[in-house]
Amino acid sequence: MSHNAVVIVHIDETLSDYEIHNVERNVSTEDGVHSACMNARTRHLMIVDYDAKQIKSVQLLGQIRSQGLNAKLVGGI
């Protein structure tokens, strides 16, 4: 049984389309992540849909920070 959760992550840096795609792809490949996306209009905010039993929001944040980005959890939906 999955325990779906959604979190918003704010990324401080201004990223190119290529960089956004890489961040989305890297986060999406984590076990328990269903999707990770940034909207063209809100390029600093990433929405991540994940299974809270498989991965924690702080682990998602760590994955993004491991890519050399300054990021913080904004909240859940």
N, CA, C and O of each residue as an XYZ file, in Angstrom:
308
protein
N       0.840     -1.181      0.000
C       0.000      0.000      0.000
C       0.885      1.246      0.000
O       1.799      1.360      0.817
N       0.623      2.155     -0.893
C       1.430      3.375     -0.948
C       0.827      4.444     -0.040
O      -0.371      4.446      0.242
N       1.671      5.327      0.394
C       1.286      6.455      1.243
C       1.708      7.720      0.513
O       2.747      8.309      0.809
N       0.882      8.128     -0.449
C       1.228      9.258     -1.304
C       1.311     10.549     -0.518
O       0.488     10.829      0.354
N       2.325     11.323     -0.852
C       2.522     12.644     -0.277
C       3.046     13.545     -1.388
O       3.617     13.075     -2.372
N       2.845     14.827     -1.216
C       3.336     15.804     -2.187
C       4.021     16.912     -1.398
O       3.488     17.409     -0.406
N       5.201     17.286     -1.852
C       5.949     18.356     -1.197
C       6.406     19.369     -2.246
O       6.649     19.026     -3.403
N       6.513     20.612     -1.816
C       7.051     21.672     -2.671
C       8.432     22.021     -2.158
O       8.632     22.225     -0.960
N       9.386     22.086     -3.079
C      10.765     22.435     -2.751
C      11.111     23.727     -3.480
O      10.891     23.844     -4.686
N      11.651     24.696     -2.748
C      12.112     25.943     -3.361
C      13.596     25.812     -3.640
O      14.374     25.466     -2.752
N      13.989     26.091     -4.886
C      15.393     26.070     -5.297
C      15.814     27.512     -5.543
O      15.195     28.220     -6.337
N      16.874     27.946     -4.854
C      17.306     29.341     -4.915
C      17.862     29.747     -6.276
O      17.615     30.857     -6.748
N      18.605     28.856     -6.897
C      19.275     29.186     -8.146
C      18.296     29.350     -9.304
O      17.221     28.749     -9.323
N      18.693     30.178    -10.268
C      17.959     30.292    -11.526
C      18.567     29.264    -12.475
O      19.743     29.345    -12.829
N      17.751     28.304    -12.878
C      18.239     27.189    -13.684
C      17.797     27.310    -15.132
O      16.722     27.831    -15.427
N      18.639     26.823    -16.025
C      18.284     26.750    -17.442
C      17.316     25.583    -17.637
O      17.142     24.754    -16.743
N      16.701     25.528    -18.793
C      15.799     24.413    -19.102
C      16.524     23.076    -18.974
O      15.966     22.110    -18.453
N      17.754     23.022    -19.446
C      18.561     21.802    -19.379
C      18.803     21.397    -17.920
O      18.669     20.225    -17.570
N      19.157     22.362    -17.076
C      19.408     22.077    -15.664
C      18.132     21.625    -14.948
O      18.167     20.711    -14.124
N      17.018     22.263    -15.266
C      15.741     21.856    -14.686
C      15.436     20.412    -15.052
O      15.050     19.617    -14.195
N      15.609     20.076    -16.316
C      15.356     18.703    -16.768
C      16.228     17.713    -15.991
O      15.749     16.654    -15.585
N      17.500     18.048    -15.784
C      18.396     17.153    -15.053
C      17.971     16.976    -13.599
O      17.997     15.862    -13.076
N      17.583     18.059    -12.949
C      17.138     17.972    -11.556
C      15.870     17.125    -11.476
O      15.764     16.242    -10.625
N      14.916     17.388    -12.354
C      13.675     16.601    -12.379
C      13.977     15.114    -12.586
O      13.423     14.261    -11.892
N      14.843     14.814    -13.530
C      15.179     13.423    -13.832
C      15.864     12.758    -12.640
O      15.527     11.631    -12.277
N      16.820     13.454    -12.036
C      17.551     12.874    -10.906
C      16.638     12.603     -9.717
O      16.762     11.564     -9.069
N      15.741     13.506     -9.427
C      14.814     13.296     -8.312
C      13.821     12.191     -8.657
O      13.496     11.362     -7.806
N      13.341     12.173     -9.886
C      12.341     11.179    -10.313
C      12.855      9.749    -10.248
O      12.063      8.814    -10.132
N      14.165      9.566    -10.321
C      14.714      8.214    -10.316
C      14.902      7.659     -8.905
O      15.269      6.494     -8.749
N      14.659      8.464     -7.884
C      14.757      7.981     -6.506
C      13.633      6.979     -6.235
O      12.501      7.167     -6.678
N      13.959      5.919     -5.506
C      12.934      4.943     -5.122
C      11.844      5.639     -4.327
O      12.127      6.390     -3.393
N      10.610      5.389     -4.696
C       9.475      5.968     -3.994
C       8.958      7.260     -4.585
O       7.899      7.740     -4.181
N       9.683      7.839     -5.539
C       9.228      9.091     -6.161
C       8.383      8.746     -7.379
O       8.813      7.996     -8.255
N       7.171      9.305     -7.425
C       6.275      9.082     -8.559
C       6.522     10.112     -9.653
O       6.505      9.778    -10.838
N       6.750     11.365     -9.259
C       7.043     12.415    -10.241
C       7.693     13.593     -9.549
O       7.528     13.811     -8.349
N       8.439     14.347    -10.343
C       9.073     15.579     -9.879
C       9.043     16.546    -11.048
O       9.537     16.231    -12.130
N       8.468     17.721    -10.838
C       8.379     18.652    -11.961
C       8.399     20.098    -11.488
O       8.005     20.431    -10.371
N       8.881     20.938    -12.400
C       8.888     22.372    -12.201
C       8.081     22.975    -13.336
O       8.209     22.560    -14.488
N       7.262     23.941    -13.014
C       6.442     24.623    -14.008
C       7.253     25.763    -14.616
O       8.053     26.398    -13.929
N       7.044     26.016    -15.897
C       7.770     27.090    -16.587
C       7.525     28.456    -15.948
O       8.377     29.341    -16.033
N       6.380     28.630    -15.315
C       6.045     29.920    -14.705
C       6.565     30.049    -13.277
O       6.708     31.157    -12.759
N       6.844     28.923    -12.652
C       7.356     28.925    -11.281
C       8.650     28.122    -11.236
O       8.718     27.068    -10.603
N       9.657     28.622    -11.905
C      10.897     27.890    -12.138
C      11.715     27.627    -10.876
O      12.675     26.858    -10.927
N      11.372     28.229     -9.768
C      12.107     27.990     -8.528
C      11.418     26.958     -7.642
O      11.952     26.566     -6.605
N      10.228     26.519     -8.055
C       9.464     25.587     -7.227
C       9.342     24.231     -7.907
O       8.905     24.132     -9.054
N       9.728     23.206     -7.193
C       9.583     21.839     -7.688
C       8.510     21.141     -6.863
O       8.516     21.213     -5.634
N       7.609     20.480     -7.531
C       6.579     19.682     -6.869
C       6.969     18.218     -7.015
O       7.194     17.728     -8.121
N       7.044     17.531     -5.883
C       7.443     16.130     -5.886
C       6.317     15.300     -5.276
O       5.879     15.548     -4.153
N       5.864     14.320     -6.034
C       4.848     13.362     -5.602
C       5.595     12.071     -5.260
O       6.314     11.520     -6.093
N       5.415     11.600     -4.029
C       6.215     10.458     -3.588
C       5.462      9.603     -2.575
O       4.425     10.002     -2.045
N       6.011      8.417     -2.321
C       5.471      7.495     -1.331
C       6.237      7.729     -0.033
O       7.423      7.414      0.061
N       5.557      8.281      0.961
C       6.196      8.652      2.220
C       6.708      7.448      3.017
O       7.511      7.616      3.935
N       6.258      6.248      2.680
C       6.768      5.038      3.340
C       8.120      4.618      2.756
O       8.893      3.922      3.414
N       8.401      5.043      1.525
C       9.641      4.643      0.865
C      10.736      5.703      0.954
O      11.920      5.366      0.974
N      10.357      6.963      1.008
C      11.341      8.038      1.040
C      10.747      9.205      1.827
O       9.544      9.460      1.767
N      11.588      9.891      2.548
C      11.157     11.031      3.369
C      11.469     12.336      2.650
O      12.360     12.397      1.802
N      10.728     13.369      2.999
C      10.929     14.667      2.340
C      12.344     15.199      2.551
O      12.897     15.844      1.660
N      12.936     14.940      3.713
C      14.306     15.410      3.946
C      15.306     14.672      3.060
O      16.350     15.223      2.710
N      14.994     13.435      2.698
C      15.852     12.701      1.767
C      15.754     13.318      0.368
O      16.758     13.427     -0.336
N      14.542     13.721     -0.032
C      14.368     14.389     -1.317
C      15.167     15.689     -1.334
O      15.847     15.999     -2.312
N      15.076     16.436     -0.251
C      15.823     17.687     -0.145
C      17.326     17.422     -0.245
O      18.047     18.151     -0.927
N      17.784     16.390      0.427
C      19.201     16.024      0.362
C      19.639     15.659     -1.040
O      20.752     15.989     -1.451
N      18.775     14.979     -1.778
C      19.104     14.598     -3.150
C      19.289     15.846     -4.009
O      20.212     15.914     -4.819
N      18.414     16.827     -3.831
C      18.509     18.073     -4.603
C      19.764     18.843     -4.199
O      20.475     19.365     -5.058
N      20.034     18.913     -2.916
C      21.229     19.621     -2.443
C      22.506     18.939     -2.898
O      23.520     19.601     -3.116
N      22.464     17.616     -3.043
C      23.653     16.885     -3.498
C      24.023     17.246     -4.938
O      25.123     16.943     -5.401
N      23.100     17.890     -5.633
C      23.366     18.347     -7.001
C      23.981     19.747     -7.006
O      24.122     20.370     -8.058
N      24.346     20.232     -5.812
C      24.998     21.530     -5.696
C      24.028     22.700     -5.649
O      24.415     23.840     -5.906
N      22.763     22.425     -5.320
C      21.746     23.475     -5.315
C      21.372     23.845     -3.881
O      21.402     23.006     -2.981
N      21.022     25.108     -3.688
C      20.492     25.578     -2.416
C      18.983     25.415     -2.482
O      18.320     26.020     -3.324
N      18.449     24.599     -1.597
C      17.020     24.300     -1.647
C      16.473     24.172     -0.231
O      17.205     23.881      0.714
N      15.168     24.395     -0.111
C      14.491     24.201      1.172
C      13.076     23.713      0.933
O      12.461     24.008     -0.091
N      12.574     22.963      1.899
C      11.198     22.484      1.826
C      10.278     23.644      2.131
O      10.471     24.356      3.116
N       9.271     23.837      1.283
C       8.293     24.900      1.483
C       7.078     24.349      2.213
O       6.553     24.992      3.122
N       6.639     23.187      1.829
C       5.492     22.573      2.473
C       4.878     21.498      1.607
O       5.325     21.232      0.491
N       3.859     20.897      2.143
C       3.162     19.837      1.420
C       1.856     20.335      0.848
O       1.353     21.401      1.201
N       1.336     19.539     -0.033
C       0.036     19.862     -0.646
C      -0.960     18.844     -0.126
O      -2.136     18.891     -0.489
